[in-house]
């Protein structure tokens, strides 16, 4: 799809099977994490229709600057821009019907930004949210699995390196180096039990991300603070998932989110890392199904607006009576 500023987002829409007449099936919009692409959700896309047992539409797209979407300019590499992009995606591809938003890492932050910048639209369209391995506090809690002192040093080095990468354009020289970098990827984003296919898929997605996106979004992630904006999600079915060994968005990040959303369902996946849609696909799929079902129950219980009764006067004019 083409956005208003000319950028293109690679989108994959899986239409629902035939729904009941007059009923619009829920659309689940899936937003991947930083340096990844829509392939992150391939297991959820495969499993959700059968697991839910009801018509469902699935929309996964590559965030700006990622995967097969347009490369970014420096000024575009912000969470504000991703929030605006999500608003356009919904406007163009999901103009009607209820929406459940599911976001991993950077994708979860983009959902929070959309809720902050488009509060009225969010309240009108979104019926549920799934936040996976993400943070409302940017990278302030990122530990890399290191001691606090070493984590601070690591963060400084990462920020400095990101500034250099952000000026490197759409070049992807690291693609050929990913086999050598795979052990580092495995340690950083996975937990205790790791399948080689998980590492291969993750390395492929990271290798497909241009340097300008890898470095460009880092400052915006640092500045991300949307704890107060979580209020837009209160009253909605919300699921929050995190791995107990997540080195990038550790469990304390999810605890902050749940503190603001006391009705949210928190699931800490034991011995898992940052890549839950790949590491724990069934847990993520089940969480999405649970949110959809809870949202459906809420919609059924919602009071319908009362139609005013009318009476016909002697002159034949109908007037409201209550």
C-alpha positions as CSV (number, residue, x, y, z in Angstrom):
1,X,0.0,0.0,0.0
2,X,1.1,3.6,-0.7
3,X,1.0,6.1,2.1
4,X,0.1,9.8,1.7
5,X,3.8,10.8,1.8
6,X,4.6,8.3,-1.0
7,X,6.2,5.6,1.1
8,X,5.1,2.0,0.4
9,X,4.4,-0.6,3.0
10,X,4.5,-4.2,2.1
11,X,1.3,-5.7,3.5
12,X,-0.2,-9.2,3.6
13,X,-3.9,-9.4,4.2
14,X,-5.5,-12.8,4.8
15,X,-9.2,-12.4,4.3
16,X,-11.7,-14.2,6.5
17,X,-13.8,-17.2,5.5
18,X,-17.4,-16.5,4.8
19,X,-18.9,-14.8,7.8
20,X,-22.6,-14.6,8.8
21,X,-24.6,-12.0,6.8
22,X,-24.4,-8.6,8.2
23,X,-21.5,-9.4,10.5
24,X,-18.0,-8.1,10.1
25,X,-15.3,-10.5,11.4
26,X,-12.6,-9.1,13.6
27,X,-9.3,-8.0,12.0
28,X,-6.1,-8.8,13.8
29,X,-3.3,-6.3,12.8
30,X,0.1,-7.7,13.5
31,X,3.1,-5.4,14.0
32,X,6.6,-6.9,14.2
33,X,9.6,-5.7,16.2
34,X,12.7,-3.7,15.4
35,X,14.9,-5.0,12.5
36,X,12.4,-7.8,11.8
37,X,9.5,-8.2,9.3
38,X,6.1,-9.7,8.9
39,X,7.5,-13.3,8.9
40,X,7.8,-13.0,12.6
41,X,4.0,-13.8,12.8
42,X,4.0,-16.8,10.4
43,X,3.0,-19.3,13.0
44,X,0.2,-17.2,14.4
45,X,-1.1,-16.5,10.9
46,X,-1.1,-20.3,10.2
47,X,-2.8,-21.3,13.5
48,X,-5.2,-18.5,14.4
49,X,-8.2,-19.3,12.1
50,X,-8.4,-22.9,13.3
51,X,-7.6,-22.1,16.9
52,X,-10.3,-19.4,17.0
53,X,-12.9,-21.5,15.2
54,X,-14.6,-18.4,13.7
55,X,-14.1,-16.1,10.7
56,X,-11.1,-13.8,11.2
57,X,-9.1,-11.4,9.0
58,X,-5.3,-11.2,9.5
59,X,-3.2,-8.3,8.4
60,X,0.6,-8.3,8.8
61,X,2.8,-5.6,7.3
62,X,6.5,-4.6,7.2
63,X,7.0,-1.4,9.2
64,X,8.5,1.6,7.4
65,X,12.1,0.9,6.8
66,X,11.9,-2.8,7.4
67,X,11.5,-5.9,5.2
68,X,10.0,-5.1,1.8
69,X,8.7,-1.7,2.8
70,X,10.2,1.6,1.6
71,X,13.5,2.6,3.1
72,X,13.5,5.5,5.5
73,X,15.0,9.0,5.6
74,X,16.5,10.1,8.9
75,X,13.5,12.2,9.9
76,X,11.1,9.2,9.3
77,X,12.8,6.9,11.8
78,X,10.5,7.7,14.7
79,X,7.8,6.1,16.7
80,X,5.6,9.0,15.9
81,X,5.9,8.2,12.2
82,X,5.1,4.5,12.9
83,X,1.9,5.6,14.8
84,X,0.9,7.7,11.8
85,X,1.6,4.8,9.5
86,X,-0.6,2.5,11.6
87,X,-3.4,5.0,11.4
88,X,-3.2,5.1,7.6
89,X,-3.0,1.3,7.4
90,X,-6.2,1.0,9.3
91,X,-7.8,3.7,7.2
92,X,-6.9,2.1,3.9
93,X,-7.0,-1.6,4.6
94,X,-9.4,-2.0,7.6
95,X,-11.9,0.8,7.1
96,X,-14.7,-1.1,8.9
97,X,-15.2,-3.6,11.7
98,X,-13.6,-4.4,15.0
99,X,-9.8,-4.5,15.3
100,X,-7.4,-6.3,17.6
101,X,-3.9,-4.9,17.6
102,X,-0.9,-7.2,18.4
103,X,2.6,-5.8,18.6
104,X,6.0,-7.2,19.3
105,X,8.7,-5.0,20.8
106,X,8.9,-1.9,18.5
107,X,5.5,-2.9,17.1
108,X,4.0,-2.7,20.6
109,X,5.5,0.8,21.0
110,X,4.0,1.8,17.7
111,X,0.6,0.7,19.1
112,X,1.1,2.8,22.1
113,X,2.0,5.8,19.9
114,X,-1.1,5.3,17.8
115,X,-3.2,5.2,21.0
116,X,-1.5,8.4,22.1
117,X,-1.8,10.3,18.8
118,X,-5.2,9.0,17.6
119,X,-7.0,8.5,20.9
120,X,-10.6,8.9,19.4
121,X,-9.9,6.6,16.5
122,X,-8.3,4.1,18.9
123,X,-11.4,4.1,21.1
124,X,-13.7,3.8,18.2
125,X,-12.1,0.9,16.3
126,X,-9.9,-1.1,18.7
127,X,-11.6,-3.8,20.8
128,X,-8.5,-5.6,22.2
129,X,-4.7,-5.4,22.4
130,X,-1.9,-7.9,22.7
131,X,1.5,-6.6,23.8
132,X,4.5,-9.0,23.3
133,X,8.0,-8.4,24.6
134,X,7.6,-4.6,24.6
135,X,8.0,-1.5,26.8
136,X,6.2,1.7,27.6
137,X,9.5,3.1,28.9
138,X,11.8,2.8,25.9
139,X,15.1,1.2,26.5
140,X,15.5,2.5,30.0
141,X,15.1,-1.0,31.5
142,X,17.2,-2.8,28.9
143,X,19.9,-4.8,30.6
144,X,21.3,-7.1,27.9
145,X,21.5,-9.7,30.6
146,X,24.5,-7.8,32.1
147,X,25.3,-6.1,35.4
148,X,24.0,-2.5,35.7
149,X,27.4,-1.1,35.1
150,X,28.2,-3.1,32.0
151,X,24.6,-2.5,30.8
152,X,25.3,1.3,30.9
153,X,28.5,0.9,28.9
154,X,26.7,-1.4,26.4
155,X,23.9,1.2,26.0
156,X,26.4,4.0,25.3
157,X,28.2,1.9,22.7
158,X,25.0,0.9,21.1
159,X,23.7,4.5,20.9
160,X,27.0,5.6,19.3
161,X,27.0,2.8,16.9
162,X,23.4,3.5,16.0
163,X,24.2,7.0,15.0
164,X,26.8,5.8,12.5
165,X,24.4,3.2,11.1
166,X,21.6,5.7,10.7
167,X,23.8,7.6,8.2
168,X,24.6,4.5,6.2
169,X,21.5,4.5,4.0
170,X,19.7,1.4,2.7
171,X,22.9,-0.6,2.5
172,X,22.7,-4.2,3.9
173,X,26.4,-5.4,4.1
174,X,25.6,-7.4,7.3
175,X,23.4,-9.8,5.3
176,X,26.4,-11.9,4.3
177,X,27.8,-11.7,7.8
178,X,24.7,-13.1,9.5
179,X,26.0,-16.7,9.7
180,X,29.0,-15.3,11.7
181,X,26.7,-13.0,13.8
182,X,24.1,-15.8,14.5
183,X,25.7,-16.8,17.9
184,X,25.3,-13.2,19.1
185,X,21.7,-13.1,17.8
186,X,21.0,-16.4,19.6
187,X,22.4,-15.1,22.9
188,X,20.8,-11.6,22.8
189,X,17.2,-12.4,21.8
190,X,16.5,-16.1,22.7
191,X,16.1,-17.8,26.0
192,X,17.3,-21.2,27.3
193,X,15.9,-23.5,24.6
194,X,16.7,-22.5,21.1
195,X,16.0,-24.3,17.8
196,X,18.3,-23.6,14.9
197,X,15.4,-22.7,12.6
198,X,14.4,-19.9,15.0
199,X,17.9,-18.4,14.8
200,X,18.0,-18.8,11.0
201,X,14.6,-17.0,10.6
202,X,15.7,-14.2,12.9
203,X,19.0,-13.8,11.2
204,X,17.3,-13.7,7.8
205,X,15.0,-10.9,9.0
206,X,17.8,-8.9,10.6
207,X,19.9,-9.4,7.5
208,X,17.1,-7.9,5.4
209,X,16.9,-4.7,7.5
210,X,18.8,-1.8,6.0
211,X,21.4,-0.1,8.2
212,X,19.5,3.1,8.3
213,X,16.6,1.4,10.0
214,X,18.8,-0.5,12.4
215,X,20.4,2.7,13.6
216,X,17.7,5.2,12.8
217,X,15.0,4.1,15.2
218,X,17.3,3.9,18.2
219,X,17.0,7.5,19.4
220,X,13.2,7.3,19.2
221,X,13.1,4.1,21.2
222,X,15.3,5.8,23.8
223,X,12.8,8.7,24.1
224,X,9.7,6.5,24.1
225,X,7.7,7.1,27.3
226,X,4.0,6.2,26.9
227,X,3.1,4.9,30.4
228,X,0.3,7.5,30.7
229,X,-1.0,6.8,27.3
230,X,-1.8,3.2,28.3
231,X,-4.9,4.7,29.9
232,X,-6.5,4.6,26.4
233,X,-6.4,0.7,26.7
234,X,-8.3,0.6,30.1
235,X,-11.5,-1.3,29.8
236,X,-10.3,-3.3,26.8
237,X,-9.2,-6.9,26.9
238,X,-5.4,-6.7,27.0
239,X,-2.8,-9.5,27.1
240,X,0.8,-8.8,28.0
241,X,3.5,-11.5,27.4
242,X,7.2,-11.5,28.2
243,X,10.0,-14.0,28.5
244,X,11.6,-14.6,31.8
245,X,15.0,-14.3,30.1
246,X,14.2,-11.3,27.9
247,X,17.4,-9.2,27.8
248,X,15.9,-6.3,25.8
249,X,12.5,-5.7,27.4
250,X,12.8,-7.7,30.7
251,X,9.8,-8.6,32.8
252,X,9.9,-5.4,34.7
253,X,8.8,-3.6,31.5
254,X,5.6,-5.7,31.4
255,X,5.0,-5.2,35.1
256,X,4.9,-1.5,34.5
257,X,2.3,-1.9,31.7
258,X,0.2,-4.2,33.9
259,X,0.4,-1.7,36.8
260,X,-1.4,0.8,34.5
261,X,-3.8,-1.9,33.1
262,X,-4.8,-3.9,36.2
263,X,-7.3,-5.9,34.2
264,X,-4.7,-7.0,31.7
265,X,-3.6,-10.7,31.6
266,X,0.1,-11.0,32.2
267,X,2.0,-14.2,31.1
268,X,5.7,-14.6,31.9
269,X,7.0,-17.4,29.6
270,X,9.6,-19.4,31.6
271,X,13.1,-19.6,30.2
272,X,12.1,-17.7,27.0
273,X,13.7,-14.6,25.6
274,X,12.6,-11.7,23.4
275,X,11.3,-13.6,20.4
276,X,8.1,-15.0,21.8
277,X,6.1,-15.3,18.5
278,X,8.9,-17.7,17.4
279,X,9.9,-19.2,20.8
280,X,6.5,-19.6,22.3
281,X,4.1,-19.4,19.3
282,X,1.3,-21.3,21.0
283,X,1.3,-18.9,24.0
284,X,1.1,-15.9,21.7
285,X,-1.6,-17.4,19.5
286,X,-3.6,-18.4,22.6
287,X,-3.3,-14.9,24.0
288,X,-4.7,-13.4,20.8
289,X,-7.6,-15.9,20.8
290,X,-8.3,-15.0,24.4
291,X,-8.4,-11.3,23.7
292,X,-10.7,-11.8,20.7
293,X,-13.1,-13.9,22.7
294,X,-13.2,-11.5,25.6
295,X,-13.8,-8.6,23.1
296,X,-16.7,-10.5,21.6
297,X,-18.3,-11.0,25.0
298,X,-17.9,-7.4,25.8
299,X,-19.5,-6.4,22.5
300,X,-22.5,-8.7,23.2
301,X,-22.9,-7.3,26.6
302,X,-22.6,-3.6,25.5
303,X,-26.0,-1.9,25.8
304,X,-27.6,-1.0,22.6
305,X,-28.7,2.6,22.2
306,X,-32.4,2.9,23.0
307,X,-34.5,4.0,20.1
308,X,-37.0,6.7,21.0
309,X,-40.6,5.7,21.0
310,X,-42.9,7.7,18.8
311,X,-46.5,8.7,18.8
312,X,-48.6,10.0,15.9
313,X,-50.5,13.2,16.6
314,X,-53.8,14.2,15.2
315,X,-52.1,15.9,12.3
316,X,-50.3,12.7,11.3
317,X,-46.8,13.9,12.5
318,X,-44.7,11.4,14.5
319,X,-43.1,12.8,17.6
320,X,-40.7,11.2,20.1
321,X,-42.2,10.3,23.5
322,X,-39.1,9.0,25.3
